[in-house]
Amino acid sequence: MRAFCCSISFFLLFITTADSVFSQSKEEPAPVPASIAIPRPTPEEVRLAERSLAAFLENAAPEVKELNRKYPGLIAVRVPPPNSAVIPNLAPYFQKKHETNLEVARKGDIDVLFMGDSITDFWRNTEGAFAGKPVLDKYFGNLKVANFGIAGDTTEGVLYRLRNGEGRGFSPKAVMLMIGTNNTARNSAAEIAEGVGAVVLELQKCFPKAKILLLGIFPRSTPNDPVRSKIAEINSIISKLHDGDRIHYLDIGAKFLDAQGNIPREIMTDALHPSTKGYEIWAEAVKEPLEKLMR
């Protein structure tokens, strides 16, 4: 029986643990930059594996044939499901904010586009624990900034929004993008990186004259939380998108941490969303890079 297990291990390499049912979108997966794409078998490679498996089963021991008869599909070539992080899909409860963004896009006259999730969205908050608007006015008040951040959004949500109106009607000089933290509960680091890469490609398609400031995902939670290492892995992958021309990667995450790697409450009250002080740190770190990209 041990020989049997070893013999069929090759045919199980295509099994994946990715969540393939989260996205109900009927959209096709968005293209991903080759530099960060997850290796996937080609149709010909899958057919080759299927032929090899069929030959193996034809000559397998009787007990193996019986096992396959008893449990059809148990011994099979399984192709990795599509990566939900690159399939454009907007949750219904984000539709109202999407429509608000469309109104801004139609008016045009935008210098800088902020794109992301709640961490970006809260640049508009005028008060409360996560008030970013006073900082926005202080550091970027001289610029025409459009904030297309939507709290709770994901890479697939941004892809949908860009393809459905938020990527048309204006021509920004620069785009500041940070997205992916809301994907961490259901996608692997490699899948999320693909999602970020797909968004970058879509931004380049929508705004061919714009420079993109791609931010590493901010640290969250505690130093020992597995999400920290996942975010570090994502950032390591997406840093490869930096080309020094149209795409500029910047990781400012360390600025939010103390010497022990913790996030002080005065910087992120909930260890996720920046406070006003957190937005000050963010603004100080990106003001000069953004200004350079706009020249």
C-alpha positions as CSV (number, residue, x, y, z in Angstrom):
1,M,0.0,0.0,0.0
2,R,2.9,2.3,0.6
3,A,4.1,1.8,-2.9
4,F,0.6,2.7,-4.1
5,C,0.7,6.0,-2.2
6,C,4.0,7.0,-3.6
7,S,3.0,6.0,-7.1
8,I,0.0,8.3,-7.3
9,S,1.5,11.3,-5.4
10,F,2.4,13.0,-8.7
11,F,-1.2,13.0,-9.8
12,L,-2.3,14.8,-6.7
13,L,0.0,17.8,-7.2
14,F,-2.7,19.8,-8.9
15,I,-4.9,19.8,-5.8
16,T,-5.3,23.2,-4.2
17,T,-6.7,24.4,-0.9
18,A,-7.7,27.8,-2.3
19,D,-11.3,29.1,-1.7
20,S,-12.8,28.6,-5.1
21,V,-16.4,29.3,-4.2
22,F,-16.2,32.7,-2.5
23,S,-16.6,34.7,-5.7
24,Q,-19.9,34.3,-7.5
25,S,-18.8,36.6,-10.3
26,K,-19.2,35.4,-13.9
27,E,-16.3,37.6,-15.0
28,E,-13.1,36.1,-16.5
29,P,-10.0,36.3,-14.4
30,A,-8.0,39.5,-14.9
31,P,-4.5,39.2,-16.4
32,V,-1.6,39.1,-13.9
33,P,2.0,40.4,-14.4
34,A,4.2,37.5,-15.3
35,S,6.7,38.5,-12.7
36,I,4.4,37.5,-9.8
37,A,2.1,35.0,-11.5
38,I,1.5,31.7,-9.7
39,P,2.7,28.7,-11.9
40,R,-0.3,26.8,-13.2
41,P,-0.5,23.8,-15.5
42,T,-1.3,24.4,-19.1
43,P,-4.2,22.5,-20.7
44,E,-1.7,20.2,-22.5
45,E,0.1,19.5,-19.2
46,V,-3.3,18.6,-17.6
47,R,-4.1,16.3,-20.5
48,L,-0.7,14.6,-20.1
49,A,-1.3,14.0,-16.4
50,E,-4.8,12.6,-17.2
51,R,-3.4,10.2,-19.7
52,S,-0.6,9.1,-17.3
53,L,-3.2,8.6,-14.5
54,A,-5.4,6.5,-16.8
55,A,-2.4,4.3,-17.7
56,F,-1.6,3.9,-14.1
57,L,-5.1,2.9,-13.2
58,E,-5.3,0.4,-16.1
59,N,-2.4,-1.5,-14.6
60,A,-3.1,-0.9,-10.9
61,A,-3.5,-3.6,-8.4
62,P,-7.1,-5.0,-8.0
63,E,-7.6,-3.2,-4.6
64,V,-6.7,0.1,-6.2
65,K,-9.1,-0.4,-9.0
66,E,-11.8,-1.3,-6.5
67,L,-11.0,1.8,-4.5
68,N,-11.4,4.0,-7.6
69,R,-14.7,2.2,-8.5
70,K,-16.0,2.6,-5.0
71,Y,-15.1,6.3,-4.8
72,P,-15.2,7.8,-8.3
73,G,-13.0,10.8,-8.6
74,L,-10.9,10.0,-5.5
75,I,-7.9,9.3,-7.6
76,A,-8.0,12.1,-10.2
77,V,-6.1,15.0,-11.7
78,R,-7.5,18.2,-10.2
79,V,-6.8,21.5,-11.8
80,P,-6.4,24.5,-9.5
81,P,-9.6,26.6,-9.3
82,P,-9.4,30.2,-10.5
83,N,-8.0,32.7,-8.0
84,S,-11.0,34.7,-6.6
85,A,-8.7,37.6,-6.0
86,V,-8.3,38.3,-9.7
87,I,-12.0,37.8,-10.7
88,P,-13.7,41.2,-10.8
89,N,-16.5,41.1,-8.3
90,L,-18.2,43.8,-6.2
91,A,-20.2,43.0,-3.1
92,P,-23.7,44.4,-3.4
93,Y,-23.4,46.5,-0.3
94,F,-20.6,48.5,-1.9
95,Q,-22.7,49.5,-4.9
96,K,-23.9,52.9,-3.4
97,K,-20.3,54.0,-2.7
98,H,-19.3,52.8,-6.2
99,E,-22.0,55.0,-7.7
100,T,-20.7,58.0,-5.7
101,N,-17.3,57.4,-7.1
102,L,-18.7,57.2,-10.6
103,E,-20.2,60.7,-10.1
104,V,-16.7,62.0,-9.1
105,A,-15.1,60.2,-12.1
106,R,-17.6,61.8,-14.5
107,K,-16.8,65.3,-13.3
108,G,-13.1,64.7,-13.9
109,D,-10.4,67.3,-13.1
110,I,-8.4,65.0,-10.7
111,D,-4.7,65.3,-10.0
112,V,-4.3,62.3,-7.7
113,L,-6.4,59.1,-7.2
114,F,-6.4,57.3,-3.9
115,M,-7.5,53.7,-4.4
116,G,-8.1,51.1,-1.8
117,D,-10.2,49.8,1.1
118,S,-11.2,51.3,4.5
119,I,-7.6,52.4,5.3
120,T,-7.8,54.6,2.2
121,D,-11.5,55.4,2.6
122,F,-11.0,56.9,6.0
123,W,-8.9,59.7,4.6
124,R,-12.3,61.4,4.2
125,N,-13.3,61.1,7.9
126,T,-13.6,64.5,9.6
127,E,-13.8,63.2,13.1
128,G,-13.6,60.2,15.3
129,A,-10.8,57.6,16.0
130,F,-9.9,57.3,12.3
131,A,-10.1,60.9,11.2
132,G,-7.9,61.4,8.1
133,K,-9.5,64.4,6.5
134,P,-7.6,67.0,8.6
135,V,-4.4,65.4,7.6
136,L,-5.5,65.2,3.9
137,D,-6.2,68.9,4.0
138,K,-2.9,69.7,5.6
139,Y,-0.7,67.8,3.3
140,F,-2.6,67.5,0.1
141,G,-4.9,70.5,0.2
142,N,-3.3,72.0,-2.8
143,L,-4.1,69.0,-5.0
144,K,-7.3,67.8,-6.5
145,V,-7.6,64.4,-4.8
146,A,-10.2,61.8,-5.6
147,N,-10.7,59.2,-2.8
148,F,-12.0,55.9,-4.3
149,G,-11.4,53.9,-1.2
150,I,-14.3,51.7,0.0
151,A,-14.3,50.2,3.5
152,G,-14.2,46.4,3.3
153,D,-13.2,46.2,-0.3
154,T,-10.8,43.7,-1.9
155,T,-8.6,43.3,-4.9
156,E,-11.5,41.8,-6.9
157,G,-13.7,44.7,-5.9
158,V,-11.3,47.3,-7.1
159,L,-11.0,45.4,-10.4
160,Y,-14.7,45.5,-10.8
161,R,-14.9,49.2,-10.0
162,L,-12.2,50.2,-12.4
163,R,-13.8,48.1,-15.2
164,N,-17.2,49.6,-14.5
165,G,-16.7,53.3,-14.6
166,E,-14.2,54.3,-11.9
167,G,-11.4,54.0,-14.5
168,R,-12.9,56.4,-17.0
169,G,-13.6,60.1,-17.5
170,F,-10.4,61.5,-16.0
171,S,-6.7,61.3,-16.3
172,P,-4.8,61.6,-13.0
173,K,-1.1,62.3,-12.8
174,A,-0.6,59.8,-10.1
175,V,-2.4,57.0,-8.3
176,M,-1.8,55.9,-4.7
177,L,-2.8,52.2,-4.3
178,M,-3.0,50.0,-1.3
179,I,-5.3,47.0,-1.4
180,G,-5.3,43.4,-0.2
181,T,-5.7,43.3,3.6
182,N,-9.3,42.2,3.3
183,N,-8.3,39.3,1.2
184,T,-6.1,37.8,3.9
185,A,-8.9,35.7,5.5
186,R,-9.6,33.7,2.4
187,N,-6.7,34.0,-0.1
188,S,-3.1,32.9,0.1
189,A,-0.3,35.4,0.0
190,A,0.5,34.4,-3.6
191,E,-3.1,34.8,-4.6
192,I,-3.4,38.2,-3.0
193,A,-0.2,39.3,-4.7
194,E,-1.7,38.3,-8.0
195,G,-4.8,40.3,-7.2
196,V,-2.7,43.4,-6.5
197,G,-0.8,42.9,-9.7
198,A,-4.0,42.6,-11.6
199,V,-5.2,45.9,-10.2
200,V,-1.9,47.5,-11.2
201,L,-2.3,46.3,-14.7
202,E,-5.9,47.6,-14.8
203,L,-4.8,51.0,-13.5
204,Q,-2.2,51.2,-16.2
205,K,-4.8,50.3,-18.8
206,C,-7.2,52.9,-17.5
207,F,-4.7,55.7,-16.9
208,P,-1.8,55.2,-19.3
209,K,-0.2,58.6,-18.4
210,A,-0.4,58.1,-14.6
211,K,2.4,57.1,-12.3
212,I,1.4,54.5,-9.7
213,L,2.6,54.7,-6.1
214,L,2.1,51.1,-4.9
215,L,2.1,50.8,-1.2
216,G,3.0,47.7,0.7
217,I,0.0,46.5,2.8
218,F,0.2,48.1,6.3
219,P,1.0,45.8,9.3
220,R,-1.9,44.8,11.5
221,S,-2.6,43.0,14.7
222,T,0.2,41.7,16.9
223,P,3.7,40.6,15.9
224,N,2.9,36.9,16.4
225,D,-0.3,36.9,14.5
226,P,0.0,34.8,11.3
227,V,-1.5,37.6,9.3
228,R,1.7,39.6,9.9
229,S,3.8,37.1,8.2
230,K,1.2,36.7,5.4
231,I,1.3,40.5,4.8
232,A,5.1,40.4,4.7
233,E,5.0,37.7,2.1
234,I,2.5,39.6,0.0
235,N,4.6,42.7,0.2
236,S,7.8,40.8,-0.8
237,I,6.0,39.5,-3.9
238,I,4.4,42.8,-5.0
239,S,7.7,44.7,-4.5
240,K,8.8,43.0,-7.8
241,L,6.3,45.2,-9.6
242,H,8.5,48.2,-9.0
243,D,10.0,49.3,-12.3
244,G,11.2,52.8,-11.4
245,D,9.2,54.3,-14.2
246,R,5.4,53.9,-14.1
247,I,5.2,51.7,-11.0
248,H,6.9,52.8,-7.8
249,Y,6.7,50.4,-4.8
250,L,7.0,51.9,-1.3
251,D,6.7,50.0,2.0
252,I,6.2,52.4,5.0
253,G,4.9,49.7,7.4
254,A,7.8,49.9,9.8
255,K,6.9,53.6,10.5
256,F,3.8,52.4,12.4
257,L,5.6,50.0,14.7
258,D,7.5,50.4,17.9
259,A,10.9,48.7,18.6
260,Q,9.2,45.4,19.6
261,G,7.1,45.3,16.4
262,N,3.9,46.3,18.1
263,I,1.5,48.9,16.8
264,P,1.0,51.7,19.4
265,R,-2.7,52.5,20.1
266,E,-2.1,56.2,19.4
267,I,-1.1,55.2,15.8
268,M,-3.8,52.5,15.1
269,T,-6.4,52.3,17.8
270,D,-7.6,48.9,16.6
271,A,-4.2,47.7,15.3
272,L,-5.6,48.0,11.7
273,H,-6.9,51.5,10.8
274,P,-4.7,54.6,11.2
275,S,-5.6,57.2,13.7
276,T,-5.2,60.9,12.9
277,K,-1.6,60.5,14.1
278,G,-1.3,57.4,11.9
279,Y,-2.5,59.4,8.9
280,E,0.2,62.0,9.7
281,I,2.9,59.3,9.5
282,W,1.4,58.1,6.2
283,A,1.2,61.6,4.7
284,E,4.7,62.5,5.7
285,A,6.0,59.4,4.1
286,V,4.3,59.7,0.8
287,K,4.0,63.5,0.2
288,E,7.4,63.8,-1.4
289,P,7.2,60.6,-3.5
290,L,3.8,61.6,-4.8
291,E,5.0,65.1,-5.7
292,K,7.9,63.6,-7.6
293,L,5.6,61.3,-9.6
294,M,3.4,64.2,-10.6
295,R,6.2,66.2,-12.1
